[in-house]
Amino acid sequence: MRWFDCGVNLFSPQFAGQEVAIIEAARAAGVQRCLLISSDLSESQKNTDFCQQHSGCFNTAGVHPHQAAFVAKNWLAQLQQQLLAPSVVAIGECGLDFNRDFSPRIQQQRVFEAQLALSQQAKLPVYLHERDAFATQIAMLKAQPPIAGIAHCFTGDSHQLKAYLDLGLYIGITGWLCDERRGQDLQQALAYIPADRLILETDAPYLTPRTIRPRPRCNSPALLAAIGSEVARLTGASVQQIAEQSYQNSCRLLQLPVEDTPDAH
C-alpha cells in the first residue's frame, strides 16, 4: 500500500529538529508522499527549502487567515515569486477564520481574495482553511472560483460538504473522523463524499487519531493509515482501496504524476 499525507505542518515547534526523522518514519510506514502546508511566507520558504532536499515532499505557499494582518506591503509579489518553485503545488493555507479572529475579518477577506485570484493566474489549486466563516467563504469561492482546491481538515456536516462538492472541491479528512466525542457529524457526512474526491491528511502534529492506543505524544504522517482504516470501517471499502484512491486523488488535485519519478518535482 502507498499513502499520500496531504497535510503536514512539518515546521511546527513540536517537530523542531526532528523534521528529517519525521519524513523518514513516514516513508517506513508506507507514506510515499507528503504535502507540507504553510501559514505564512516565511514558513512557505522553509517548506520549499526542505522539499528541494527531500524527494516525495511537496508544499503549499500562502498566507493563513490568522496571519493576514501581518503581511508586508509587497507580500503578493513575494508569494508570486515563491509559486515558481517546482515543489510548490498549491496556494495556501488560505481562507477565513471567524472563530479566533486573530486578523480583522476585512483583512482576512482581502488576503483571501488575492490568493483566489492567484489560483487562476498561476493555475494552482487552493488549500482552504475555514472556521465559523462558512457562508462568507462559500460566497467568495463562488464569486472567484479557483481552478481547483481542497477543503482542508473538513469537520462540517453534510450540508456544508455538498456545498464544497458543488464547487468541485476535494475534501480533506483528518483524525477528527476518529474522535468519538466530536466527530459524529463528519462520520455521517463521509457517506456523501464521492470516492474520487476523498483526500487524507494527518494535519500533524495536530489531531492525533483517538483510535490509536497507546496514545502517541503527538500526531505524525506515519500515523496516516489510522485515518484510512477508520474511513474503510465507516464506508465498507478495504483499507487498500482507500489508500490507493486517496493517493491518486491527491496527485490529481496537485497535478503530480501518479507514479513516482525522478523528475516528479
Stockholm file with secondary structure:
# STOCKHOLM 1.0

chainA/1-265         MRWFDCGVNLFSPQFAGQEVAIIEAARAAGVQRCLLISSDLSESQKNTDFCQQHSGCFNTAGVHPHQAAFVAKNWLAQLQQQLLAPSVVAIGECGLDFNRDFSPRIQQQRVFEAQLALSQQAKLPVYLHERDAFATQIAMLKAQPPIAGIAHCFTGDSHQLKAYLDLGLYIGITGWLCDERRGQDLQQALAYIPADRLILETDAPYLTPRTIRPRPRCNSPALLAAIGSEVARLTGASVQQIAEQSYQNSCRLLQLPVEDTPDAH
#=GR chainA/1-265 SS CCEEEEEECTTSGGGTTCHHHHHHHHHHTTEEEEEECCSSHHHHHHHHHHHHHSTTEEEEECCCGGGGGGCCTTHHHHHHHHTTSTTEEEEEEEEEETTTCSSCHHHHHHHHHHHHHHHHHHTCCEEEEEESCHHHHHHHHHHSCCSSEEETTCCCCHHHHHHHHHTTCEEEECGGGGCTTTCHHHHHHGGGSCGGGEEECCCBTSCCCTTSSSCCSSCCGGGHHHHHHHHHHHHCCCHHHHHHHHHHHHHHHHTCCSSCCTTCC
#=GC SS_cons         CCEEEEEECTTSGGGTTCHHHHHHHHHHTTEEEEEECCSSHHHHHHHHHHHHHSTTEEEEECCCGGGGGGCCTTHHHHHHHHTTSTTEEEEEEEEEETTTCSSCHHHHHHHHHHHHHHHHHHTCCEEEEEESCHHHHHHHHHHSCCSSEEETTCCCCHHHHHHHHHTTCEEEECGGGGCTTTCHHHHHHGGGSCGGGEEECCCBTSCCCTTSSSCCSSCCGGGHHHHHHHHHHHHCCCHHHHHHHHHHHHHHHHTCCSSCCTTCC
//
